[in-house]
Amino acid sequence: MESSMRASRKYELDCQYLNSCFSGNNGAANRQKLVELLTCRDSQELKLVRQAFTALYNQDLLHLLSNTRNNDAFANVVYLRINEAQERDAEIVREALWGWRVNLSTVIEVVSTRSSSELHSIKQAYSFRYNSEIEEDIAHKTNGNFKEILLTVVKSSGKYEGRVDMSMAMCDAKTLYEAMESGNSVDWKTIMSLLKERNTSQIKAILVAYKQLYGHDFSKFLKSKKCGKFGNDLRIVIRGIQNPQKFFAKQLRGALQSSVEARDVLSRIIISRLEIDIKDISNAFAAKTGWSLGNFVRREFNNSSVGQTYGLAGELLLGFLERC
């Protein structure tokens, strides 16, 4: 209890700046100071900041930020960063499914790049917050191949994610090969059943075993004419599971070429992967485009035409990148 009180006092200054910035006072100097403070806080510290804010002002900080984030780029970046990972991902999926249009690319991003244990936590947060099951909403709002593929991966998230079994992975790789390449047609039922029964760590092991046994990636064969449209769609999700860093780099490349949602994509990916693999994503992005993530942020946020709130949002994102 005493240590909790000391932690609360430690973060009181953060709370004062947050309250000043987002409760109507809107001081530019306070926002600049907030940029400096937030770039020094990790996720656990930000959780304590939220607790301290509630104790000081009897108000949920996320609720305060949610009132302004749609019209304030800086508030949106702060909101995403302060939110806990599973809550943030649950909200990202909800908005992607129930926004003015279904943003299938974002749903695929979350489902294919999170581990089974992370997906399990996201499902729990989604159910608690929206009184709805994520599987039911995906089934309702998507269709075609991706509906079946996404539901298969989401349902596999209940599998225990313990130690990887390489012997099982080798056997499963042989099963995949038999279903994929041995006959005149692809046995999709066997493939999807296998993916449903394995967690993401085990699926990654199967993909490694497949390449060791047969000399090429499973995802490469999914491009073949034999696999058709279903194979191409499954390949997108498999590549997200197999190599999230390259998947995110591709998402960012798409945003670089089409600036319609570039700021949203940049903010979401930088913040969600900040303490995981943002350096690897940045390297993969630079290798494909010649751009650094920092320069991409500067292009989208730090120019006079988008106003002060965007400039500060850009500074905050750059601060996060420099801290990694």
Secondary structure as GFF3:
##gff-version 3
##sequence-region A 1 324
A	DSSP	alpha_helix	2	10	.	.	.	ID=ss1
A	DSSP	alpha_helix	12	22	.	.	.	ID=ss2
A	DSSP	alpha_helix	28	38	.	.	.	ID=ss3
A	DSSP	alpha_helix	43	57	.	.	.	ID=ss4
A	DSSP	alpha_helix	61	66	.	.	.	ID=ss5
A	DSSP	three_ten_helix	69	71	.	.	.	ID=ss6
A	DSSP	alpha_helix	73	82	.	.	.	ID=ss7
A	DSSP	alpha_helix	85	98	.	.	.	ID=ss8
A	DSSP	alpha_helix	104	113	.	.	.	ID=ss9
A	DSSP	alpha_helix	116	130	.	.	.	ID=ss10
A	DSSP	alpha_helix	134	141	.	.	.	ID=ss11
A	DSSP	alpha_helix	144	155	.	.	.	ID=ss12
A	DSSP	three_ten_helix	156	158	.	.	.	ID=ss13
A	DSSP	alpha_helix	166	181	.	.	.	ID=ss14
A	DSSP	alpha_helix	188	197	.	.	.	ID=ss15
A	DSSP	alpha_helix	200	214	.	.	.	ID=ss16
A	DSSP	alpha_helix	218	221	.	.	.	ID=ss17
A	DSSP	three_ten_helix	225	227	.	.	.	ID=ss18
A	DSSP	alpha_helix	228	242	.	.	.	ID=ss19
A	DSSP	alpha_helix	244	257	.	.	.	ID=ss20
A	DSSP	alpha_helix	262	272	.	.	.	ID=ss21
A	DSSP	alpha_helix	278	289	.	.	.	ID=ss22
A	DSSP	alpha_helix	293	301	.	.	.	ID=ss23
A	DSSP	three_ten_helix	304	306	.	.	.	ID=ss24
A	DSSP	alpha_helix	308	323	.	.	.	ID=ss25
###
